[in-house]
Structures are given as structure tokens and as C-alpha cells.
Amino acid sequence: MYPEEFLYTQDHEWIRVDGNIASVGITDHAQKELGDIVFVELPQVGAHLTAKESFGTVESVKAVADIYSPVTGEVIAVNPKVQNAPELVNSDPHGEGWLIQLELKDRSETDHLMTAEEYEAYLKGGAAH
């Protein structure tokens, strides 16, 4: 269910790393918990984020949730589709519903993140990374 090439956080964000560029979004589990997403607040391109720092919010009909950066880096892209159509986060959270892209400061920060298998075990209450 969760893409194997992604890494995951305990706060239900995913990250896909390609070289020193990382795409970040929220997981299918997170979007299901939130329900219908009606608004997404994201940082500006050029913002510097620190690992585990909140960089925006996702607002649904039932809650507002902070989104945390899995790694440290500079925001190099923000998904304009999600800002205009936040429901993409519900319909395609691991694809078209990505939120930001970062230029990684330190790739080794991804070492503490969970694999898809570990994340699925975490969701079931099993042992995690």
C-alpha cells in the first residue's frame, strides 16, 4: 500500500529522495484520519526548514494538522496544484498530492526514517525503527 521507495515519519509524512532533492507529502493514513481536506498552508520557496519542524498545515472539515519536515533543507518547490485543489491530498497523497520539494542539507538525516514495511508495522502498533 505504501510506496517502497519512500521513507516515512512517525508523524505520517513521507519523503522520496532523488539525489539531494526530496519530495514531501502526508501519507494515505494521515489523509484518511483527517477526512476531506479543504485547505493546505505551505511555506514559500526559499524557506529553510529544520528536521521535525512544522512547515505548514493541512485543514480538513474536522481538524487542522501541522505538517513536519522529515529532514533539514531549503524549499525549492511548492506544489501549486495542491494549493488550488487541496482535495488532491485525499485522492492521490503519494503522487499528485505531494506538498513541497527540498534541497537536502544532510542526506544522513534520512537514516532515522522508516521504510514502508516499518511504517506499516508502526501503524499496526508493532515495533518501529
Order of alpha helices (4+ residues) and beta strands (2+ residues): beta-beta-beta-alpha-beta-beta-beta-beta-beta-alpha-alpha-beta-alpha
